Amino acid sequence: MTKRLASKYKICRRLGVNLWGRPKSPTNRRDYGPGQHGQRRRRKVSDYGVHLAAKQKLKGYYGNIGERQFRRLYEEAVRRRGDTGETLIGLLESRLDAVVYRMKFVPTVFAARQFINHGHIQVNGRRVNIPSYRLRPGDSVEVRERSRELGSVLEAIDSTEREVPGYLEVDYKKMRGSFARTPEFAEVPYPVAMEPNLVIEYYSG
């Protein structure tokens, strides 16, 4: 296992969940935390700990977004009308790296970030290399022509681990998709339970 892969799986073990639903996740065999003290009996978690874990789980799922960037998303969600938790999820799901991952052009959200950084993705016909780029409903996302035969891309497309959610449209013959609409929280196919309401309480408390 590479150091990069091991560090991702540490997130799962620290949180005690198979965060991305992958069959090779160590949490399927070891449901205790990483490190020499990982097998100690877990203490009862405080309310603060519950809220913190909910935030870490949501941050981790989207590629372990940095705290400053994640807080900015929360603050934007607060400013917008409507349910803040729903809005936060909508903002996270409209990130380019999340959409590329959901469209199954890559195997993981971490791979999506790297794929975008390396210039393999176009949005509305223009190359975009910013993983946090915000998509709008109707935006087109496609793999650049020179990148369409990459083994990692073809393998991800053929994978049966995940399904493309209904708020995205994908044409694999053209290696292109569209962000049809911003989803509601209930539509997002998380492999584990997410609690955005607790995340909102964490920041507003």
N, C-alpha and C positions, 0 to 999 in steps of 0.2 A: 504494500500500500504506500503510495507516495505521501510526502509530508503535506502536500496541498489537500489531498483527499482525507488524510487523517485529521487535519484541522477542522474540516467541515463536519466530520463525524463526531468530533469532540463537542460541537454545538448540540448535536442530538443527545449525546450521552449526558452532557451537563444539564439539559432540560428534561431528560428522561423520556423523550418521545422520538419516534421515527419521523422527523420533521417533514421530509419530502416523500415519504412513503416508498422508499427504495428497498427492494428485497435484500440487498447486501448490507444494509445498515447494521452496525454492531448492536444497536439497541434491540434487535430481534433476538439476540442471544444474551446480551448483558444489559440489564435495565438499571444499572447503577452508574454513578458518575465516573469521569476519568480520573486518573491519578492514583497514588498509593492509598489515599483515604476515601476513595470512591465507594468502597463497600461498607463503610460505616452506616449504622442505622440513621435514617434521615430524621431530622428533628421536625417537630410540628412547625409548619410555615406560618409566619405572621401575615396579617392583611397586606402589609407593605410587600412582603415576599411574594405573595400571590399576584399582586399588581405588577411587580417587577418581572416576574416570570412570564406573564402575559405579553409584556412589552418585548422582552428578549426573544420570545418565540416568534412574534410577528416580524421583528427586525431580522432575525435569523433566516426566516423563510425566504425573504426577498434578498438573500445574498449577504446577510449581516450588514445592513446599511449602517453607516456611521451615525453616532448619536446626534451630532449637530444637524445633519441632513434629515434625520427622522423627526427631530423636534420641529424643524421648519415645515415638514409635511403636516404635523399635528396642528401647528399654528395656522396654517392655511385652511385646514379642515374646520377649525373653530370659526374662522372669519366667514366661511360660506354658510348659506342658509341650509336648513335641514338637519338631519341627524348627523352629529359629528363623527360617530363611529362608522356609519355607512359612507360618509364622505371620505374619511381616511382610507378606507378600503378601495374606494373608487380611484383615489389619487395613486395608491400603490399599484393597482392593476393597470393604470394607464402609462406606467413607466415602460420605456422601450425594452429594457431587459426582461421585464416580466412578460410582455407580450411575445417577444421572440421565444421565450421559454414555453409559454402556453401554446404557441403555434407548433411546437415540437421540432423546431429547426435545430435545436441543441438538446443535450441530455439533462443539463442542470441549469439553474439560474446563474451559477458561478460561470459556467461555460458561456452563457448568453452575454454576460458582461465582457468577457474576453473576446468573444466573437464580434461584438459591436466595436470594442476598442480597436480591433485590428482592421476595421473598415469593410467588413463583409456584408453590411446591411444598408439598404436604401429605404428612405421614407419619402413617399410621394416623388420617387424618381431621383432623389438626391441622397448622396452618401451621408450618413450620420454616425459619428463615432462616440456619442455620449450616452452611456447606458441609462442615465436618469432622464433622458429626453422625454418630455410629456406629449403623449399622443392625444389627438382629438378624434371624436367619433367620425368615421369615414376615411381616416388616414390609411394609406396603403403602405404595407411593409413587405419588402422582398429581399431575398438573398441575391447578392450581386452575381452576375452570370459566371464570372470566373471562379466563384466559390461553390457552385451548385453540385459539383461532383466530389466534394470533400467527404472522406469516409465517415467522419464524425456526424456530418449532416445527414447522410443517407441512413446511417445506423439509428440516429435519433428519430427520424421519420418512420422507420419500420418498427420502432419499439411499441410494445403493447402496454407499457407501464401506465401511460396516461392517455386521456382523451382530450380533444380540443373542446373547450367550453363553448356554449351557444352564443356568447357575445362576440366571438371572433369568427371570421370566415377565412378558409385557407384552400388554395388550389396548389397541390403539390406538383402538378405537371408544370406549372409556371413558377413554382417556388415563390409564391406570392400570397399574401393574405391581407385582410383589412380589419381594423379595429372598429367593429360595427357600432358598438355603444359601450358606455360605461356601465359595468355590472352592478347589481345589488349584492350585498354581502352574502345572501343566501345562495346566490348562483356560483360563487367562487369555489372551485373544487379543491379545498384544502384536505390533505390526507389526515390531518389531526384537527381537533377543535381549536378554533381561534376565538378570542374574546376581546374584540376591539373596545367594548364598553369599559373593560378593566384598564386598557391602555389609556383611554381618555381620563379615567379616574386617577391613574398614576400621575399624569401631567397636571391635572387640575387640582390635585389634593394639596 
